[in-house]
Amino acid sequence: MQKITPCLWFNTNAEEAVKYYMSVFPKAKTGKVLHYDDESAKVSGQKKGSVLTMDFTIGGMTFVAMNNGPLFKFSQATSFMIDCKTQKEVDHYWFALSKGGQQQPCGWVVDKFGVTWRVVPSQLTTLLMSKDAKKAQRVMHVMLQMKKLDIGKLQQAYEGK
């Protein structure tokens, strides 16, 4: 079991969000589900028998989705970065997570639930951390003009093409 588990706070749609993430991420799985009982429903204002928390695993990382009312909203100050080995993988996550959400610059996506993701090619860090500052600057310049990151164009910038 991982030592730190992110908990995502939803109003009442944690189940819907988990099902959505199950459809986006291969090999995703759900875990334990806890429902509101009489006492916890009274305190929270949630419906007795509705889902309180759901464990789910995506990309090998366990999360908890919690229904606890409209007190808090997601913020772009917290995001989850998806390491993508191929352009096909970048495209898959980019389009799946932005459906019903928002496409942002530099590989950022806010999904339809308000959770922020960064869809990033594995090669990007290597390109940006090149010992050749001019190569890294070209990559940064090209990346800053993109929404969905394009591995081919980033590589071309690195090579000066």
MODELLER restraints for C-alpha pairs under 7 A, 6 or more apart:
rsr = mdl.restraints
at = mdl.atoms
rsr.add(forms.Gaussian(group=physical.xy_distance, feature=features.Distance(at['CA:5:A'], at['CA:62:A']), mean=6.11, stdev=0.5))
rsr.add(forms.Gaussian(group=physical.xy_distance, feature=features.Distance(at['CA:5:A'], at['CA:63:A']), mean=5.54, stdev=0.5))
rsr.add(forms.Gaussian(group=physical.xy_distance, feature=features.Distance(at['CA:6:A'], at['CA:63:A']), mean=5.13, stdev=0.5))
rsr.add(forms.Gaussian(group=physical.xy_distance, feature=features.Distance(at['CA:6:A'], at['CA:64:A']), mean=6.35, stdev=0.5))
rsr.add(forms.Gaussian(group=physical.xy_distance, feature=features.Distance(at['CA:7:A'], at['CA:63:A']), mean=5.83, stdev=0.5))
rsr.add(forms.Gaussian(group=physical.xy_distance, feature=features.Distance(at['CA:7:A'], at['CA:64:A']), mean=4.57, stdev=0.5))
rsr.add(forms.Gaussian(group=physical.xy_distance, feature=features.Distance(at['CA:7:A'], at['CA:65:A']), mean=5.82, stdev=0.5))
rsr.add(forms.Gaussian(group=physical.xy_distance, feature=features.Distance(at['CA:7:A'], at['CA:66:A']), mean=6.97, stdev=0.5))
rsr.add(forms.Gaussian(group=physical.xy_distance, feature=features.Distance(at['CA:8:A'], at['CA:64:A']), mean=6.11, stdev=0.5))
rsr.add(forms.Gaussian(group=physical.xy_distance, feature=features.Distance(at['CA:8:A'], at['CA:65:A']), mean=4.85, stdev=0.5))
rsr.add(forms.Gaussian(group=physical.xy_distance, feature=features.Distance(at['CA:8:A'], at['CA:66:A']), mean=6.09, stdev=0.5))
rsr.add(forms.Gaussian(group=physical.xy_distance, feature=features.Distance(at['CA:9:A'], at['CA:65:A']), mean=6.18, stdev=0.5))
rsr.add(forms.Gaussian(group=physical.xy_distance, feature=features.Distance(at['CA:9:A'], at['CA:66:A']), mean=4.98, stdev=0.5))
rsr.add(forms.Gaussian(group=physical.xy_distance, feature=features.Distance(at['CA:9:A'], at['CA:67:A']), mean=6.15, stdev=0.5))
rsr.add(forms.Gaussian(group=physical.xy_distance, feature=features.Distance(at['CA:9:A'], at['CA:68:A']), mean=6.64, stdev=0.5))
rsr.add(forms.Gaussian(group=physical.xy_distance, feature=features.Distance(at['CA:10:A'], at['CA:66:A']), mean=5.76, stdev=0.5))
rsr.add(forms.Gaussian(group=physical.xy_distance, feature=features.Distance(at['CA:10:A'], at['CA:67:A']), mean=4.83, stdev=0.5))
rsr.add(forms.Gaussian(group=physical.xy_distance, feature=features.Distance(at['CA:10:A'], at['CA:68:A']), mean=6.29, stdev=0.5))
rsr.add(forms.Gaussian(group=physical.xy_distance, feature=features.Distance(at['CA:10:A'], at['CA:69:A']), mean=6.71, stdev=0.5))
rsr.add(forms.Gaussian(group=physical.xy_distance, feature=features.Distance(at['CA:11:A'], at['CA:67:A']), mean=5.21, stdev=0.5))
rsr.add(forms.Gaussian(group=physical.xy_distance, feature=features.Distance(at['CA:11:A'], at['CA:68:A']), mean=5.49, stdev=0.5))
rsr.add(forms.Gaussian(group=physical.xy_distance, feature=features.Distance(at['CA:11:A'], at['CA:69:A']), mean=3.98, stdev=0.5))
rsr.add(forms.Gaussian(group=physical.xy_distance, feature=features.Distance(at['CA:11:A'], at['CA:70:A']), mean=4.91, stdev=0.5))
rsr.add(forms.Gaussian(group=physical.xy_distance, feature=features.Distance(at['CA:12:A'], at['CA:67:A']), mean=4.93, stdev=0.5))
rsr.add(forms.Gaussian(group=physical.xy_distance, feature=features.Distance(at['CA:12:A'], at['CA:68:A']), mean=6.83, stdev=0.5))
rsr.add(forms.Gaussian(group=physical.xy_distance, feature=features.Distance(at['CA:12:A'], at['CA:69:A']), mean=6.30, stdev=0.5))
rsr.add(forms.Gaussian(group=physical.xy_distance, feature=features.Distance(at['CA:13:A'], at['CA:67:A']), mean=6.68, stdev=0.5))
rsr.add(forms.Gaussian(group=physical.xy_distance, feature=features.Distance(at['CA:14:A'], at['CA:65:A']), mean=5.46, stdev=0.5))
rsr.add(forms.Gaussian(group=physical.xy_distance, feature=features.Distance(at['CA:14:A'], at['CA:66:A']), mean=5.92, stdev=0.5))
rsr.add(forms.Gaussian(group=physical.xy_distance, feature=features.Distance(at['CA:14:A'], at['CA:67:A']), mean=5.67, stdev=0.5))
rsr.add(forms.Gaussian(group=physical.xy_distance, feature=features.Distance(at['CA:17:A'], at['CA:113:A']), mean=7.00, stdev=0.5))
rsr.add(forms.Gaussian(group=physical.xy_distance, feature=features.Distance(at['CA:22:A'], at['CA:28:A']), mean=5.30, stdev=0.5))
rsr.add(forms.Gaussian(group=physical.xy_distance, feature=features.Distance(at['CA:22:A'], at['CA:29:A']), mean=6.61, stdev=0.5))
rsr.add(forms.Gaussian(group=physical.xy_distance, feature=features.Distance(at['CA:24:A'], at['CA:96:A']), mean=6.24, stdev=0.5))
rsr.add(forms.Gaussian(group=physical.xy_distance, feature=features.Distance(at['CA:25:A'], at['CA:58:A']), mean=6.10, stdev=0.5))
rsr.add(forms.Gaussian(group=physical.xy_distance, feature=features.Distance(at['CA:25:A'], at['CA:59:A']), mean=6.96, stdev=0.5))
rsr.add(forms.Gaussian(group=physical.xy_distance, feature=features.Distance(at['CA:28:A'], at['CA:57:A']), mean=5.50, stdev=0.5))
rsr.add(forms.Gaussian(group=physical.xy_distance, feature=features.Distance(at['CA:28:A'], at['CA:58:A']), mean=4.71, stdev=0.5))
rsr.add(forms.Gaussian(group=physical.xy_distance, feature=features.Distance(at['CA:28:A'], at['CA:59:A']), mean=6.99, stdev=0.5))
rsr.add(forms.Gaussian(group=physical.xy_distance, feature=features.Distance(at['CA:29:A'], at['CA:56:A']), mean=5.64, stdev=0.5))
rsr.add(forms.Gaussian(group=physical.xy_distance, feature=features.Distance(at['CA:29:A'], at['CA:57:A']), mean=5.30, stdev=0.5))
rsr.add(forms.Gaussian(group=physical.xy_distance, feature=features.Distance(at['CA:29:A'], at['CA:58:A']), mean=6.93, stdev=0.5))
rsr.add(forms.Gaussian(group=physical.xy_distance, feature=features.Distance(at['CA:30:A'], at['CA:55:A']), mean=5.88, stdev=0.5))
rsr.add(forms.Gaussian(group=physical.xy_distance, feature=features.Distance(at['CA:30:A'], at['CA:56:A']), mean=4.14, stdev=0.5))
rsr.add(forms.Gaussian(group=physical.xy_distance, feature=features.Distance(at['CA:30:A'], at['CA:57:A']), mean=6.29, stdev=0.5))
rsr.add(forms.Gaussian(group=physical.xy_distance, feature=features.Distance(at['CA:31:A'], at['CA:54:A']), mean=6.69, stdev=0.5))
rsr.add(forms.Gaussian(group=physical.xy_distance, feature=features.Distance(at['CA:31:A'], at['CA:55:A']), mean=4.72, stdev=0.5))
rsr.add(forms.Gaussian(group=physical.xy_distance, feature=features.Distance(at['CA:31:A'], at['CA:56:A']), mean=5.37, stdev=0.5))
rsr.add(forms.Gaussian(group=physical.xy_distance, feature=features.Distance(at['CA:32:A'], at['CA:54:A']), mean=5.82, stdev=0.5))
rsr.add(forms.Gaussian(group=physical.xy_distance, feature=features.Distance(at['CA:32:A'], at['CA:55:A']), mean=5.35, stdev=0.5))
rsr.add(forms.Gaussian(group=physical.xy_distance, feature=features.Distance(at['CA:33:A'], at['CA:51:A']), mean=6.98, stdev=0.5))
rsr.add(forms.Gaussian(group=physical.xy_distance, feature=features.Distance(at['CA:33:A'], at['CA:53:A']), mean=5.75, stdev=0.5))
rsr.add(forms.Gaussian(group=physical.xy_distance, feature=features.Distance(at['CA:33:A'], at['CA:54:A']), mean=4.48, stdev=0.5))
rsr.add(forms.Gaussian(group=physical.xy_distance, feature=features.Distance(at['CA:33:A'], at['CA:55:A']), mean=6.54, stdev=0.5))
rsr.add(forms.Gaussian(group=physical.xy_distance, feature=features.Distance(at['CA:34:A'], at['CA:51:A']), mean=6.05, stdev=0.5))
rsr.add(forms.Gaussian(group=physical.xy_distance, feature=features.Distance(at['CA:34:A'], at['CA:52:A']), mean=5.47, stdev=0.5))
rsr.add(forms.Gaussian(group=physical.xy_distance, feature=features.Distance(at['CA:34:A'], at['CA:53:A']), mean=5.16, stdev=0.5))
rsr.add(forms.Gaussian(group=physical.xy_distance, feature=features.Distance(at['CA:34:A'], at['CA:54:A']), mean=6.47, stdev=0.5))
rsr.add(forms.Gaussian(group=physical.xy_distance, feature=features.Distance(at['CA:35:A'], at['CA:49:A']), mean=5.28, stdev=0.5))
rsr.add(forms.Gaussian(group=physical.xy_distance, feature=features.Distance(at['CA:35:A'], at['CA:50:A']), mean=5.41, stdev=0.5))
rsr.add(forms.Gaussian(group=physical.xy_distance, feature=features.Distance(at['CA:35:A'], at['CA:51:A']), mean=4.40, stdev=0.5))
rsr.add(forms.Gaussian(group=physical.xy_distance, feature=features.Distance(at['CA:35:A'], at['CA:52:A']), mean=4.86, stdev=0.5))
rsr.add(forms.Gaussian(group=physical.xy_distance, feature=features.Distance(at['CA:35:A'], at['CA:53:A']), mean=6.93, stdev=0.5))
rsr.add(forms.Gaussian(group=physical.xy_distance, feature=features.Distance(at['CA:36:A'], at['CA:48:A']), mean=5.06, stdev=0.5))
rsr.add(forms.Gaussian(group=physical.xy_distance, feature=features.Distance(at['CA:36:A'], at['CA:49:A']), mean=5.06, stdev=0.5))
rsr.add(forms.Gaussian(group=physical.xy_distance, feature=features.Distance(at['CA:36:A'], at['CA:50:A']), mean=5.64, stdev=0.5))
rsr.add(forms.Gaussian(group=physical.xy_distance, feature=features.Distance(at['CA:36:A'], at['CA:51:A']), mean=6.21, stdev=0.5))
rsr.add(forms.Gaussian(group=physical.xy_distance, feature=features.Distance(at['CA:36:A'], at['CA:52:A']), mean=5.44, stdev=0.5))
rsr.add(forms.Gaussian(group=physical.xy_distance, feature=features.Distance(at['CA:37:A'], at['CA:48:A']), mean=5.36, stdev=0.5))
rsr.add(forms.Gaussian(group=physical.xy_distance, feature=features.Distance(at['CA:37:A'], at['CA:49:A']), mean=6.15, stdev=0.5))
rsr.add(forms.Gaussian(group=physical.xy_distance, feature=features.Distance(at['CA:38:A'], at['CA:48:A']), mean=5.82, stdev=0.5))
rsr.add(forms.Gaussian(group=physical.xy_distance, feature=features.Distance(at['CA:41:A'], at['CA:47:A']), mean=5.67, stdev=0.5))
rsr.add(forms.Gaussian(group=physical.xy_distance, feature=features.Distance(at['CA:41:A'], at['CA:48:A']), mean=5.24, stdev=0.5))
rsr.add(forms.Gaussian(group=physical.xy_distance, feature=features.Distance(at['CA:44:A'], at['CA:68:A']), mean=6.61, stdev=0.5))
rsr.add(forms.Gaussian(group=physical.xy_distance, feature=features.Distance(at['CA:51:A'], at['CA:67:A']), mean=6.61, stdev=0.5))
rsr.add(forms.Gaussian(group=physical.xy_distance, feature=features.Distance(at['CA:52:A'], at['CA:66:A']), mean=5.51, stdev=0.5))
rsr.add(forms.Gaussian(group=physical.xy_distance, feature=features.Distance(at['CA:52:A'], at['CA:67:A']), mean=5.18, stdev=0.5))
rsr.add(forms.Gaussian(group=physical.xy_distance, feature=features.Distance(at['CA:53:A'], at['CA:64:A']), mean=6.42, stdev=0.5))
rsr.add(forms.Gaussian(group=physical.xy_distance, feature=features.Distance(at['CA:53:A'], at['CA:65:A']), mean=5.47, stdev=0.5))
rsr.add(forms.Gaussian(group=physical.xy_distance, feature=features.Distance(at['CA:53:A'], at['CA:66:A']), mean=4.32, stdev=0.5))
rsr.add(forms.Gaussian(group=physical.xy_distance, feature=features.Distance(at['CA:53:A'], at['CA:67:A']), mean=6.46, stdev=0.5))
rsr.add(forms.Gaussian(group=physical.xy_distance, feature=features.Distance(at['CA:54:A'], at['CA:64:A']), mean=5.54, stdev=0.5))
rsr.add(forms.Gaussian(group=physical.xy_distance, feature=features.Distance(at['CA:54:A'], at['CA:65:A']), mean=5.17, stdev=0.5))
rsr.add(forms.Gaussian(group=physical.xy_distance, feature=features.Distance(at['CA:54:A'], at['CA:66:A']), mean=6.55, stdev=0.5))
rsr.add(forms.Gaussian(group=physical.xy_distance, feature=features.Distance(at['CA:55:A'], at['CA:62:A']), mean=6.85, stdev=0.5))
rsr.add(forms.Gaussian(group=physical.xy_distance, feature=features.Distance(at['CA:55:A'], at['CA:63:A']), mean=5.79, stdev=0.5))
rsr.add(forms.Gaussian(group=physical.xy_distance, feature=features.Distance(at['CA:55:A'], at['CA:64:A']), mean=4.51, stdev=0.5))
rsr.add(forms.Gaussian(group=physical.xy_distance, feature=features.Distance(at['CA:55:A'], at['CA:65:A']), mean=6.41, stdev=0.5))
rsr.add(forms.Gaussian(group=physical.xy_distance, feature=features.Distance(at['CA:56:A'], at['CA:62:A']), mean=5.62, stdev=0.5))
rsr.add(forms.Gaussian(group=physical.xy_distance, feature=features.Distance(at['CA:56:A'], at['CA:63:A']), mean=5.43, stdev=0.5))
rsr.add(forms.Gaussian(group=physical.xy_distance, feature=features.Distance(at['CA:56:A'], at['CA:64:A']), mean=6.30, stdev=0.5))
rsr.add(forms.Gaussian(group=physical.xy_distance, feature=features.Distance(at['CA:57:A'], at['CA:63:A']), mean=6.06, stdev=0.5))
rsr.add(forms.Gaussian(group=physical.xy_distance, feature=features.Distance(at['CA:74:A'], at['CA:114:A']), mean=5.69, stdev=0.5))
rsr.add(forms.Gaussian(group=physical.xy_distance, feature=features.Distance(at['CA:74:A'], at['CA:115:A']), mean=5.99, stdev=0.5))
rsr.add(forms.Gaussian(group=physical.xy_distance, feature=features.Distance(at['CA:76:A'], at['CA:116:A']), mean=5.70, stdev=0.5))
rsr.add(forms.Gaussian(group=physical.xy_distance, feature=features.Distance(at['CA:78:A'], at['CA:116:A']), mean=6.92, stdev=0.5))
rsr.add(forms.Gaussian(group=physical.xy_distance, feature=features.Distance(at['CA:79:A'], at['CA:116:A']), mean=4.71, stdev=0.5))
rsr.add(forms.Gaussian(group=physical.xy_distance, feature=features.Distance(at['CA:79:A'], at['CA:117:A']), mean=5.16, stdev=0.5))
rsr.add(forms.Gaussian(group=physical.xy_distance, feature=features.Distance(at['CA:79:A'], at['CA:118:A']), mean=6.82, stdev=0.5))
rsr.add(forms.Gaussian(group=physical.xy_distance, feature=features.Distance(at['CA:80:A'], at['CA:116:A']), mean=6.50, stdev=0.5))
rsr.add(forms.Gaussian(group=physical.xy_distance, feature=features.Distance(at['CA:80:A'], at['CA:117:A']), mean=4.72, stdev=0.5))
rsr.add(forms.Gaussian(group=physical.xy_distance, feature=features.Distance(at['CA:80:A'], at['CA:118:A']), mean=6.07, stdev=0.5))
rsr.add(forms.Gaussian(group=physical.xy_distance, feature=features.Distance(at['CA:81:A'], at['CA:117:A']), mean=5.64, stdev=0.5))
rsr.add(forms.Gaussian(group=physical.xy_distance, feature=features.Distance(at['CA:81:A'], at['CA:118:A']), mean=4.46, stdev=0.5))
rsr.add(forms.Gaussian(group=physical.xy_distance, feature=features.Distance(at['CA:81:A'], at['CA:119:A']), mean=6.03, stdev=0.5))
rsr.add(forms.Gaussian(group=physical.xy_distance, feature=features.Distance(at['CA:81:A'], at['CA:120:A']), mean=6.87, stdev=0.5))
rsr.add(forms.Gaussian(group=physical.xy_distance, feature=features.Distance(at['CA:82:A'], at['CA:118:A']), mean=6.03, stdev=0.5))
rsr.add(forms.Gaussian(group=physical.xy_distance, feature=features.Distance(at['CA:82:A'], at['CA:119:A']), mean=5.04, stdev=0.5))
rsr.add(forms.Gaussian(group=physical.xy_distance, feature=features.Distance(at['CA:82:A'], at['CA:120:A']), mean=5.96, stdev=0.5))
rsr.add(forms.Gaussian(group=physical.xy_distance, feature=features.Distance(at['CA:83:A'], at['CA:119:A']), mean=6.75, stdev=0.5))
rsr.add(forms.Gaussian(group=physical.xy_distance, feature=features.Distance(at['CA:83:A'], at['CA:120:A']), mean=5.40, stdev=0.5))
rsr.add(forms.Gaussian(group=physical.xy_distance, feature=features.Distance(at['CA:83:A'], at['CA:121:A']), mean=5.88, stdev=0.5))
rsr.add(forms.Gaussian(group=physical.xy_distance, feature=features.Distance(at['CA:83:A'], at['CA:122:A']), mean=5.47, stdev=0.5))
rsr.add(forms.Gaussian(group=physical.xy_distance, feature=features.Distance(at['CA:84:A'], at['CA:90:A']), mean=5.68, stdev=0.5))
rsr.add(forms.Gaussian(group=physical.xy_distance, feature=features.Distance(at['CA:84:A'], at['CA:120:A']), mean=5.81, stdev=0.5))
rsr.add(forms.Gaussian(group=physical.xy_distance, feature=features.Distance(at['CA:84:A'], at['CA:121:A']), mean=4.59, stdev=0.5))
rsr.add(forms.Gaussian(group=physical.xy_distance, feature=features.Distance(at['CA:84:A'], at['CA:122:A']), mean=5.43, stdev=0.5))
rsr.add(forms.Gaussian(group=physical.xy_distance, feature=features.Distance(at['CA:85:A'], at['CA:121:A']), mean=5.85, stdev=0.5))
rsr.add(forms.Gaussian(group=physical.xy_distance, feature=features.Distance(at['CA:85:A'], at['CA:122:A']), mean=5.36, stdev=0.5))
rsr.add(forms.Gaussian(group=physical.xy_distance, feature=features.Distance(at['CA:86:A'], at['CA:121:A']), mean=6.82, stdev=0.5))
rsr.add(forms.Gaussian(group=physical.xy_distance, feature=features.Distance(at['CA:87:A'], at['CA:150:A']), mean=6.85, stdev=0.5))
rsr.add(forms.Gaussian(group=physical.xy_distance, feature=features.Distance(at['CA:87:A'], at['CA:151:A']), mean=6.22, stdev=0.5))
rsr.add(forms.Gaussian(group=physical.xy_distance, feature=features.Distance(at['CA:90:A'], at['CA:119:A']), mean=6.17, stdev=0.5))
rsr.add(forms.Gaussian(group=physical.xy_distance, feature=features.Distance(at['CA:90:A'], at['CA:120:A']), mean=6.84, stdev=0.5))
rsr.add(forms.Gaussian(group=physical.xy_distance, feature=features.Distance(at['CA:90:A'], at['CA:121:A']), mean=6.66, stdev=0.5))
rsr.add(forms.Gaussian(group=physical.xy_distance, feature=features.Distance(at['CA:93:A'], at['CA:119:A']), mean=6.76, stdev=0.5))
rsr.add(forms.Gaussian(group=physical.xy_distance, feature=features.Distance(at['CA:94:A'], at['CA:119:A']), mean=6.35, stdev=0.5))
rsr.add(forms.Gaussian(group=physical.xy_distance, feature=features.Distance(at['CA:94:A'], at['CA:148:A']), mean=6.76, stdev=0.5))
rsr.add(forms.Gaussian(group=physical.xy_distance, feature=features.Distance(at['CA:97:A'], at['CA:109:A']), mean=6.76, stdev=0.5))
rsr.add(forms.Gaussian(group=physical.xy_distance, feature=features.Distance(at['CA:97:A'], at['CA:111:A']), mean=5.17, stdev=0.5))
rsr.add(forms.Gaussian(group=physical.xy_distance, feature=features.Distance(at['CA:98:A'], at['CA:109:A']), mean=5.78, stdev=0.5))
rsr.add(forms.Gaussian(group=physical.xy_distance, feature=features.Distance(at['CA:98:A'], at['CA:110:A']), mean=6.42, stdev=0.5))
rsr.add(forms.Gaussian(group=physical.xy_distance, feature=features.Distance(at['CA:98:A'], at['CA:111:A']), mean=5.28, stdev=0.5))
rsr.add(forms.Gaussian(group=physical.xy_distance, feature=features.Distance(at['CA:100:A'], at['CA:111:A']), mean=6.76, stdev=0.5))
rsr.add(forms.Gaussian(group=physical.xy_distance, feature=features.Distance(at['CA:100:A'], at['CA:112:A']), mean=4.96, stdev=0.5))
rsr.add(forms.Gaussian(group=physical.xy_distance, feature=features.Distance(at['CA:101:A'], at['CA:110:A']), mean=5.50, stdev=0.5))
rsr.add(forms.Gaussian(group=physical.xy_distance, feature=features.Distance(at['CA:101:A'], at['CA:111:A']), mean=4.33, stdev=0.5))
rsr.add(forms.Gaussian(group=physical.xy_distance, feature=features.Distance(at['CA:101:A'], at['CA:112:A']), mean=4.16, stdev=0.5))
rsr.add(forms.Gaussian(group=physical.xy_distance, feature=features.Distance(at['CA:102:A'], at['CA:109:A']), mean=5.78, stdev=0.5))
rsr.add(forms.Gaussian(group=physical.xy_distance, feature=features.Distance(at['CA:102:A'], at['CA:110:A']), mean=5.07, stdev=0.5))
rsr.add(forms.Gaussian(group=physical.xy_distance, feature=features.Distance(at['CA:102:A'], at['CA:111:A']), mean=6.44, stdev=0.5))
rsr.add(forms.Gaussian(group=physical.xy_distance, feature=features.Distance(at['CA:103:A'], at['CA:109:A']), mean=4.81, stdev=0.5))
rsr.add(forms.Gaussian(group=physical.xy_distance, feature=features.Distance(at['CA:103:A'], at['CA:110:A']), mean=6.61, stdev=0.5))
rsr.add(forms.Gaussian(group=physical.xy_distance, feature=features.Distance(at['CA:103:A'], at['CA:147:A']), mean=6.80, stdev=0.5))
rsr.add(forms.Gaussian(group=physical.xy_distance, feature=features.Distance(at['CA:104:A'], at['CA:147:A']), mean=5.77, stdev=0.5))
rsr.add(forms.Gaussian(group=physical.xy_distance, feature=features.Distance(at['CA:105:A'], at['CA:146:A']), mean=5.93, stdev=0.5))
rsr.add(forms.Gaussian(group=physical.xy_distance, feature=features.Distance(at['CA:105:A'], at['CA:147:A']), mean=4.05, stdev=0.5))
rsr.add(forms.Gaussian(group=physical.xy_distance, feature=features.Distance(at['CA:106:A'], at['CA:143:A']), mean=5.99, stdev=0.5))
rsr.add(forms.Gaussian(group=physical.xy_distance, feature=features.Distance(at['CA:106:A'], at['CA:144:A']), mean=5.78, stdev=0.5))
rsr.add(forms.Gaussian(group=physical.xy_distance, feature=features.Distance(at['CA:106:A'], at['CA:146:A']), mean=5.57, stdev=0.5))
rsr.add(forms.Gaussian(group=physical.xy_distance, feature=features.Distance(at['CA:106:A'], at['CA:147:A']), mean=4.97, stdev=0.5))
rsr.add(forms.Gaussian(group=physical.xy_distance, feature=features.Distance(at['CA:106:A'], at['CA:148:A']), mean=6.62, stdev=0.5))
rsr.add(forms.Gaussian(group=physical.xy_distance, feature=features.Distance(at['CA:106:A'], at['CA:149:A']), mean=6.51, stdev=0.5))
rsr.add(forms.Gaussian(group=physical.xy_distance, feature=features.Distance(at['CA:107:A'], at['CA:118:A']), mean=5.40, stdev=0.5))
rsr.add(forms.Gaussian(group=physical.xy_distance, feature=features.Distance(at['CA:107:A'], at['CA:119:A']), mean=5.15, stdev=0.5))
rsr.add(forms.Gaussian(group=physical.xy_distance, feature=features.Distance(at['CA:107:A'], at['CA:120:A']), mean=6.25, stdev=0.5))
rsr.add(forms.Gaussian(group=physical.xy_distance, feature=features.Distance(at['CA:107:A'], at['CA:147:A']), mean=5.40, stdev=0.5))
rsr.add(forms.Gaussian(group=physical.xy_distance, feature=features.Distance(at['CA:107:A'], at['CA:148:A']), mean=4.94, stdev=0.5))
rsr.add(forms.Gaussian(group=physical.xy_distance, feature=features.Distance(at['CA:107:A'], at['CA:149:A']), mean=5.46, stdev=0.5))
rsr.add(forms.Gaussian(group=physical.xy_distance, feature=features.Distance(at['CA:108:A'], at['CA:117:A']), mean=5.75, stdev=0.5))
rsr.add(forms.Gaussian(group=physical.xy_distance, feature=features.Distance(at['CA:108:A'], at['CA:118:A']), mean=4.41, stdev=0.5))
rsr.add(forms.Gaussian(group=physical.xy_distance, feature=features.Distance(at['CA:108:A'], at['CA:119:A']), mean=6.33, stdev=0.5))
rsr.add(forms.Gaussian(group=physical.xy_distance, feature=features.Distance(at['CA:109:A'], at['CA:116:A']), mean=5.70, stdev=0.5))
rsr.add(forms.Gaussian(group=physical.xy_distance, feature=features.Distance(at['CA:109:A'], at['CA:117:A']), mean=5.18, stdev=0.5))
rsr.add(forms.Gaussian(group=physical.xy_distance, feature=features.Distance(at['CA:109:A'], at['CA:118:A']), mean=6.16, stdev=0.5))
rsr.add(forms.Gaussian(group=physical.xy_distance, feature=features.Distance(at['CA:110:A'], at['CA:116:A']), mean=4.34, stdev=0.5))
rsr.add(forms.Gaussian(group=physical.xy_distance, feature=features.Distance(at['CA:110:A'], at['CA:117:A']), mean=6.22, stdev=0.5))
rsr.add(forms.Gaussian(group=physical.xy_distance, feature=features.Distance(at['CA:120:A'], at['CA:149:A']), mean=6.93, stdev=0.5))
rsr.add(forms.Gaussian(group=physical.xy_distance, feature=features.Distance(at['CA:121:A'], at['CA:151:A']), mean=6.66, stdev=0.5))
rsr.add(forms.Gaussian(group=physical.xy_distance, feature=features.Distance(at['CA:127:A'], at['CA:136:A']), mean=5.97, stdev=0.5))
rsr.add(forms.Gaussian(group=physical.xy_distance, feature=features.Distance(at['CA:127:A'], at['CA:139:A']), mean=6.84, stdev=0.5))
rsr.add(forms.Gaussian(group=physical.xy_distance, feature=features.Distance(at['CA:127:A'], at['CA:158:A']), mean=6.68, stdev=0.5))
rsr.add(forms.Gaussian(group=physical.xy_distance, feature=features.Distance(at['CA:128:A'], at['CA:136:A']), mean=4.57, stdev=0.5))
rsr.add(forms.Gaussian(group=physical.xy_distance, feature=features.Distance(at['CA:128:A'], at['CA:139:A']), mean=6.43, stdev=0.5))
rsr.add(forms.Gaussian(group=physical.xy_distance, feature=features.Distance(at['CA:128:A'], at['CA:140:A']), mean=6.69, stdev=0.5))
rsr.add(forms.Gaussian(group=physical.xy_distance, feature=features.Distance(at['CA:129:A'], at['CA:136:A']), mean=6.35, stdev=0.5))
rsr.add(forms.Gaussian(group=physical.xy_distance, feature=features.Distance(at['CA:130:A'], at['CA:136:A']), mean=5.62, stdev=0.5))
rsr.add(forms.Gaussian(group=physical.xy_distance, feature=features.Distance(at['CA:135:A'], at['CA:158:A']), mean=4.80, stdev=0.5))
rsr.add(forms.Gaussian(group=physical.xy_distance, feature=features.Distance(at['CA:135:A'], at['CA:159:A']), mean=6.97, stdev=0.5))
rsr.add(forms.Gaussian(group=physical.xy_distance, feature=features.Distance(at['CA:136:A'], at['CA:158:A']), mean=6.59, stdev=0.5))
rsr.add(forms.Gaussian(group=physical.xy_distance, feature=features.Distance(at['CA:138:A'], at['CA:157:A']), mean=5.42, stdev=0.5))
rsr.add(forms.Gaussian(group=physical.xy_distance, feature=features.Distance(at['CA:138:A'], at['CA:158:A']), mean=6.14, stdev=0.5))
rsr.add(forms.Gaussian(group=physical.xy_distance, feature=features.Distance(at['CA:139:A'], at['CA:154:A']), mean=5.57, stdev=0.5))
rsr.add(forms.Gaussian(group=physical.xy_distance, feature=features.Distance(at['CA:139:A'], at['CA:157:A']), mean=5.24, stdev=0.5))
rsr.add(forms.Gaussian(group=physical.xy_distance, feature=features.Distance(at['CA:139:A'], at['CA:158:A']), mean=5.51, stdev=0.5))
rsr.add(forms.Gaussian(group=physical.xy_distance, feature=features.Distance(at['CA:142:A'], at['CA:154:A']), mean=6.65, stdev=0.5))
rsr.add(forms.Gaussian(group=physical.xy_distance, feature=features.Distance(at['CA:142:A'], at['CA:157:A']), mean=6.80, stdev=0.5))
rsr.add(forms.Gaussian(group=physical.xy_distance, feature=features.Distance(at['CA:143:A'], at['CA:149:A']), mean=6.86, stdev=0.5))
rsr.add(forms.Gaussian(group=physical.xy_distance, feature=features.Distance(at['CA:143:A'], at['CA:154:A']), mean=6.85, stdev=0.5))
